[in-house]
């Protein structure tokens, strides 16, 4: 396993929630338009992808490769639209949840990812793999037990049934679930494009396609938000002129680039486990930076998440790309090894 890639993904991912939370203004909300921040992030990503491709293959090959594989660009509208929703919902949800709770709730994507992974790649997960996924999910649910008990107690003491149900059916919890689905389907479908449909396309060309589509989706969202108020120098300067917000933009851009390399080399299920390990770092840093207490439910849930990760590591999912499988078939010595690994999945 390319551990430096996993470590890089974990570091920049858990940083993002903390950095976004740090840009909250007092009383909640932001002094800037998060959609503009996401829109600028996509421009940073596509610039980075172009530079990395030119460094690898040369400027002369850039346009011919884009024209040659233009159809793949159309497929990327699916994950691009979902990632656009995911990134914007991240800002919305971090207004109402502390980063530790936010990342714990996002771990519901583990089981959802497993289901979508099986459907798209037609690979059946083993009992051990499903057990680790379920344990991971239970660890995330446990984190919310404390909050639910407080909500029930508060509702009963006020004798307000409406207050109780509004706590249980919180719209922000629904938005988290929407974000979970967007993350799961976008991640697995992105992996599918990287390893199957677009397997012959350079990874940075695929990134360029993704970011072109993401810019279009972001532009449509900005147009929906009233162009007269959004497309102003003042609104863009709130992002470009703020060092703190630009750190959020650059970190988010790094997540996009590293995620594509992660999915190309590894798989979306391992990515969800790598994300789960962010919880320990997030909880500790939030305690130091924001003074957010680490309660017993958080400690126990982090322990369960860690145990689930260890269990999964004993029998990980192996999902090679189409080109790797074709090379393995052409090599008689490698064929049995690939088949045995595939049977584990």
Buried (B, 14 or more C-beta within 10 A) or exposed (E): EEEEBBEBBBBBBBBBBBBBBBBBEEEEEBEBBBBBBBBBBBBBBBEBBBEBBBEEBEEEBBEEBBEEBEEBBEBBBBBBBBBBBBBBBBBBBBBBBBBBBBBBBBBBBBBBBBEBBBEBBEBEBEEBBBBBBBBBBEBBBBBBEBBEEEBEEEBEEEEEEEBBEEBEEBEBBEBBBBBBBBBBBBBBBBBBBBBBBBBEBBBBBBBBBBBBBBBBBBBEBBEEBEEEEBBEEEBBEBBBEBEEBBBBBBBBBBBBBBBBBBBBBBBBBBBBBBBBBBBBBBBEBBBEEBEBEEBEBBEBBBEBBBBBBEBBEEBBBBBBBBEBBEEBEEEEEEEEEBEEBBEBB
